[in-house]
C-alpha cells in the first residue's frame, strides 16, 4: 500500500466514523445510513439467555431520527 493509498483509506475510515457518530448525535439519518452496510445485523443475547435481540441497519437509521435535536 502506498502512502497515498493509505491516506485515502484513512480519510474514508474517518469519514465513516464521523458519519456514524455525528449522524447518531445529530439525529441525521442520511449520515447514519452512509455509515452502515445495508446488511448490518447486530445481535445480542437477551437476558433470558435463550433468545437474540437483532438490530438491523434499517432499524438503526429509523431510530436515529428519534434523536434529532429539537
N, C-alpha and C positions, 0 to 999 in steps of 0.2 A: 504494500500500500504506500503510495507516495504521500508526501506532506500535504499536497493539495487535496488528494482524496480523503485523507484523514480530517482535514479542516472542514471539508464539505460534509462528511459524515457526522462529525461532532456538531456542526451547526444544525443539521437535521434532527439529531437527538435532542439538542437543547430546545429547538422549536417545538418538538413534540411534547417534551416535558412541560414547557410553558403553556402549551395549548391545554394540556390535561389539568394542570394546577390552576392556572388563571381562569380557564373555562369553568371549572368547578366553583371557584370562589366568586367569580363574577356572574355566575348563572348564565353563561354563554354556551348554549347547546351546540352551536356551529363549531366552536373551538373544541369542545369535548368530542364531538363526532370526528373531527380531523385527527384527534389523538388516538382514537380507538380502532382496532381492527374490527370489521363488521362481524366476524365470527367469534369475538371475545366471549369467553364463558368463565366467570369467576365462580368457584364453588367453595362452600364451607360446610363443614359438618354441623348440623343442628344440635342443640343441647340434648336432645333425646338420644344422640349417638347412633341413630339409625337412618336419618334422612338428610338430604343435602339441600342447602339453600343455593340457588343459582341466580347470578346476576349477569345479564347479557349487555352487550354494547347498547342496544336499543333502550333497555331499561335505564342504563346509566345516563344516556342522553336525555331521556324523559325526566328523570329525577333532577338533572342539572338545572332545568328551567325553574324548579321549585325554589332554588337558591338565589334566583335573580334578585339583586338589591332593589329595594322599593324606591 
